[in-house]
Amino acid sequence: MRVLVVDDETSLADLLAKGLCRQDMAVDVAYRGDDADELLSVNDYDVVVLDRDLPGLHGDEVARRLAARGALTRILMLTAATTLADRVHGLELGADDYLAKPFEYPELVARVRALGRRSVPPVAPVLERDGIVVDSNRRIGTRDGRPLDLTSKELGVLEVLLRADGRIVSSEELLEKVWDMNVDPFTAAVRVTVSKLRKKLGQPDPIRTVPGCGYAL
């Protein structure tokens, strides 16, 4: 899941990003509304955790522009504005959920995960192909019943390949869906991760490399 956290309280934004990263999410951060709008216009996020009172561009306008683009990104408004009128207005702007500050961290994680499930077409939480199984909810994988000791990136790559159902997935798509924007687009991260994943999956090698195109199961 790829998430954008937007809050001008830099310490809070960074803390949320670190916490969501520990939940195996790829997280980017913006501290201004105009920066958030730019990131949302060029990246496909599953969820944006959006403060309303932002410098540069108000959070309401960020939400309005995102909704106007018809993006599948789900909006969780995280704000100190707690009146009923505030909540109604936020939802009318296109927000999918509303969480008032102060909040409990476990509730925020649960709401982000719930919104993330709604940002893509419904798929079974357990993905399977040719004996390879990934339980997306429990974050575990097996092959022919054998547990796979996978890192979060390896599991993310395997999940994307399983969801593709045989379609070729480019390195760029894997970078976008499994890593955050801090990764160098020219890095060998995808190639190295796929290589390690292959070793853990064992023989016969289930991952097909299509030169110049990407990978497929």
N, C-alpha and C positions, 0 to 999 in steps of 0.2 A: 504494500500500500504506500502511495506517495502523498505526503501531506505538506501543506504550506502553513506555517504559523506566522500570523501578522499581529504585532503588538508593539506600540512605541515604548512600553516598559521593557527595555532591553534585557534586564536580568530575568524577568518573568518569561519573555519569549525564548531566551536561551535555555532556561530551565525546562520549559515545556518541550523544546526540541530534543534535548538530551534524554528526557524521560520517554518520549515517543520513540526515539531511536532504540532505546532499550527494549521496546516492544516490537522490534523487528520491522519498523517503518522507516522509509527513506524520507527525511524531513529537511525542508528548506525554511529559511527565516527571512522575514522582511520587517523593517521597523517603521516604514512609511507607506501610506496608501498608494502613492504613485509607483513606488517600487513593486508593491504587491500586484498592482494592475498590470505592470509590464511582465512580471513573472507568469501571471495567470494567462496572459495573451500568447505566450510562447511555449508553455509547458502544460502537459496534461496531468493535473492533480486529481486524486480521488476525493480529497477533503481539504478545505481551507478553514483553519481556526482563525476567525476574523474579529478583531476589536473594532469598535465603531468610531471612537474618537481618535482619529489618526491624523498626523501631519501630512501635508502634501496633497492628499486626496482623502476625503472623509470615507470611513468604512461603508457608509450607506451607498455612496457612489461606486465604490469597488464592487459591492454586491449587485448593484443595479447593472453595471456594465457586464459583469460575469453572466448574469441571467440573460441579458440581451444577446450575448454571443451564443446562447443555446448550449453552453458547456454542460457536461455531465458532472462536473465538480460539485460536491455537496458542501454547503456552507453551515458551519457551526459558529454562531455569533457568541463571542465571549466578551462580556462587557459589564461595567458597573451600573449601567442603566437598567433598573429592575422593575419599573412600573409596568402595569398591564399595557398601557398605551405604548410604551417602548417596545415591549415584546411583540405586540400586534404589528407595529410599524416595521420592525425588523423582519418579521415573517412575510409581510406584504412585499418587501423589497426583493424577496427571493431566498431568504435564509431557510434552511431546512430544519434547524434546531437552534435553541437558544439556551445558553448557560450563563448564569449571573455570577459575578465575582463578589465575594470569595467563593471558591468551589472546592470540591473534594477531587483530588487527582484521579482515583479509581473511576469515578463517575465520568470524568472527561475522557479517559481512555475508552471506556465502554461506549460512550456516545460517538467518538471518532470511529471506532470499529463498526458500529451499527450503520453510520452514514457511509462508510467505505463500502459496505456490502451493497448499498443502494446505488453506488456510482457506476456500477458495471452491470451488464445483463446477468440475471440470476444463473449461478452455476452451483453444482453440487459441492458441498464443503469438502468432500472426499473425492480427489481426482485419481483416476487410474488409467493406465495404458500399458499393455504388455508386461504385466506383473509388477510395474512400478506404481506405488501408491503414495500420495501425499494427502495428509489430513490437514487442511488449511486452518482449522480451528485450533487443533492441538499442536500445530507446527512440528509435525514429525513426518518422516518418510520411511518407506520400506521397499525392498525389491524381493519378490518371491518369498515374502514373509520375513526377510532378514532386515533388522533395523539398520538404518543408515545414519551414521554420525555426521550430520551436515551442519555447516555454519549457516548463519542467517542468509548470506548472499547465495550460497550454493542452493539452499532450499528455495530462495526466491527465483533463481534462474530455472530450477526444475519445475516450479509451479507455473511460471510463464510458458515454458515449453509444453507442459501438459495441457494448459488451457488453450494453446494454439491448435491442439488436436491434429498434429501432423503438418501444419502450415510452417513454412520457413520463417523464423524469427531473426531479424537482423541484430547485429551487435548494438546498433543505435537504439533499437527498441528495448533491448535488455538493459542498456545503460539508463534509459529513461524510466523504466518501470521498477528497477531493483536498486539503483544508486540514486544519490541526490545530486544537486547541481554543482557541488564542490569537486566532483570527480572530473579529471581531465578527459575530454572526449577522445583524445588520442592515446589514452592509456591502454595498457594490455590487460586491464582488470577483467574484462569479459573473457578473453582467451585463457587467462590463468585460472579463473574460476571454473570455466567449463572443463579445463584439463583436470583439475582436482576433482570435480564432480564425476567425471568419467572414471577415474581411479576408484572412487568410492562405490560407484554403481557396479563396477566389475564387468566381466565378460558374459555374453557377447555385448560389445559396446552398443548401447541403444541410441546414442546421439550421432546424428548424421551432420557432417560439415559440408555445406554447399559453398564452394569458393566464391568470394565476392558477393555473397548473398547473406549467409548467416547459418543458423542451426535449426535442426528439426528432430523430433522424436519419431 
